[in-house]
């Protein structure tokens, strides 16, 4: 099922079925999962949802930068941005932004992935120099007790995007903003029973 419409954005060229690439090397992709959504809480329980996602991302070796519930077309969607180490490289990160639209027994996801290339860590170094280490690293606001994964820090905040307009994290946020305005949901997908939380569809 192609549940989301309007994903083909200007500046991206098709490279596979439901996958597009731009000149930065950013990959935009569309996915459908015919499974009960693997989310830790319903979308209307923001604290539990963000707490669970923070731990899930840390266990995968990454870091959750932000998570919120927004409208995508006519339905609520989970908007996430996370970071992961670049596989097989001593430094550098990939940033992944997504909208997940869950229903009771399936979900659809549109995802944008952008990786650091060339010199890495410049954004982090500049922000740390401005703020100092004591203000740079912070407990995760969604789960202060979380251990492992990539650390939560000030350089990932959107206040720095204007200073680093070509950084992959900035590009991910910019693309999510465009998707939020461009994407609509297929009426057949909208008509499916809503997601009520983990395990609800099996009870």
Residue pairs with C-beta under 8 A, 6 or more apart in sequence:
1 32
1 106
1 108
1 186
1 188
1 189
2 18
2 30
2 32
2 186
3 32
3 101
3 108
3 185
3 186
3 188
3 189
4 30
4 72
4 73
4 101
4 108
4 110
4 183
4 184
4 185
4 186
4 189
5 183
5 184
5 185
5 186
6 182
6 183
6 184
7 18
7 20
7 28
7 30
7 110
7 179
7 182
7 183
8 14
8 20
9 20
9 28
9 175
9 178
9 179
9 182
11 22
11 23
12 20
12 21
12 22
12 28
13 20
13 21
13 22
14 20
15 21
15 27
18 29
18 30
18 31
19 27
19 28
19 29
19 30
20 27
20 28
20 29
21 27
21 28
22 28
24 114
24 166
24 168
24 171
25 114
25 115
25 117
26 112
26 113
26 114
26 168
26 171
26 172
26 175
27 112
27 113
27 114
28 110
28 111
28 112
28 175
29 110
29 111
29 113
30 108
30 109
30 110
30 111
31 108
31 109
31 110
31 111
32 106
32 107
32 108
32 109
33 106
33 107
33 108
33 109
34 105
34 106
35 105
35 106
35 107
36 104
36 105
36 106
36 198
36 201
36 202
37 100
37 102
37 103
37 106
37 107
37 195
38 198
39 49
39 52
39 53
39 78
39 100
39 102
39 195
39 197
39 198
40 48
40 49
40 51
40 52
40 53
40 56
40 198
41 48
41 49
41 52
41 197
41 198
42 49
42 195
42 196
42 197
42 200
43 49
43 69
43 76
43 77
43 78
43 102
43 195
44 69
45 197
46 68
46 69
47 142
49 67
49 69
49 78
50 64
50 67
50 142
50 143
51 142
51 143
53 64
53 67
53 80
53 142
54 64
54 67
54 140
54 142
54 143
54 146
55 143
55 146
57 63
57 64
57 82
57 149
58 64
58 146
58 147
58 148
58 149
58 150
59 148
59 149
60 84
60 149
61 84
61 85
61 148
61 149
61 150
62 82
62 83
62 84
62 85
62 149
62 150
63 82
63 83
63 149
63 150
63 151
63 152
63 156
64 80
64 81
64 82
64 140
64 142
65 81
65 82
65 83
65 95
65 152
65 156
65 169
66 79
66 80
66 81
67 78
67 79
67 80
67 81
67 142
68 78
68 79
69 76
69 77
69 78
69 79
70 76
70 77
70 79
70 99
70 180
71 77
71 180
72 99
72 101
72 179
72 180
72 183
72 185
73 183
73 184
73 185
73 190
74 184
74 185
74 190
75 101
75 185
75 190
76 101
77 99
77 100
77 101
78 98
78 99
78 100
78 101
78 102
79 97
79 98
79 99
79 176
79 180
80 96
80 97
80 98
80 100
81 95
81 96
81 97
81 169
81 172
81 173
81 176
82 95
82 96
83 93
83 94
83 95
83 96
83 150
83 156
83 169
84 93
84 94
84 96
84 150
85 92
85 93
85 94
85 150
86 92
86 93
86 94
86 115
86 116
91 120
91 121
92 115
92 116
92 117
92 120
92 121
93 115
93 116
93 120
93 150
93 168
94 113
94 114
94 115
94 116
94 168
95 113
95 114
95 115
95 168
95 169
95 172
96 111
96 112
96 113
96 172
97 111
97 112
97 113
97 172
97 173
97 175
97 176
98 109
98 110
98 111
98 112
99 109
99 110
99 176
99 179
99 180
99 183
100 107
100 108
100 109
101 107
101 108
101 109
101 185
101 189
102 194
102 195
103 189
103 192
103 193
103 194
103 195
104 192
104 193
104 194
104 195
104 196
104 200
104 201
105 192
105 193
105 201
106 192
107 195
108 189
110 179
110 183
112 171
112 172
112 175
112 176
112 179
113 172
114 168
114 169
114 171
114 172
115 168
116 168
122 164
123 155
123 160
123 164
123 167
123 169
124 153
124 155
126 155
126 163
127 136
127 153
127 154
127 155
127 160
128 136
128 153
128 154
128 155
131 154
135 154
136 153
136 154
136 155
137 151
137 152
137 153
137 154
138 152
138 153
138 154
139 152
140 146
140 152
141 152
154 160
156 169
158 173
161 167
161 169
161 170
161 173
161 174
164 170
195 201
